[in-house]
């Protein structure tokens, strides 16, 4: 077991800071995030052009390197060396929390394995915003991210998600949204669901309803902007009693057969089991039969 005390002593190595950035509205960046970006020795950005515009807006000048899905393996050793030398690195994604559906998780794993400090700042996250605004249950939720594109892997993922009882959170691009909603409707039936798009931006939009309604909406409207899909979890049906399908008379006979009891005793048992008056069971067995 490894313990990291992030602020209780002066660190001899540099710190890896995970810095969330706004998902649309620049006012959503935190004061602390701006301070870390100003003081970091290096900023590792998923897209340096996109992050460059953010830094320019807040008049921050710092050295940047690219760190994305296609170069993360090559960058990893370089970033580890920088941290060992005592310099700090701020990791940012294009928007939201680094490490959620982006390569940030790989560098966190590598740095933690080397027992170098990792400090995560709180901040913007599209999935949680969508969950809270969806109107669906927030008691338990399951974040999946983007569904696989390859058909067989996608089908396998959908079968797994179909069994999840918690509210399900998915990301989806606008040009694949209609196909994904159709797949969800095909696999899960007409569950409650929500589409949240362009969150925190000027054209923020929420679609709340059932999958059939959202399917019709995506067929009739051209959707733009990154989307979150929030899906109601599978309902857990309570297991019924073994005698639910039996009439009162049949229930009495079943008890007589299995318990070897008299009709009088069986009527008492059925009355107690079903929590109904004994005379009602007697009537069904001796008179209405």
Order of alpha helices (4+ residues) and beta strands (2+ residues): beta-alpha-beta-alpha-beta-alpha-beta-alpha-beta-alpha-beta-alpha-beta-alpha-beta-beta-alpha-beta-alpha-alpha-alpha
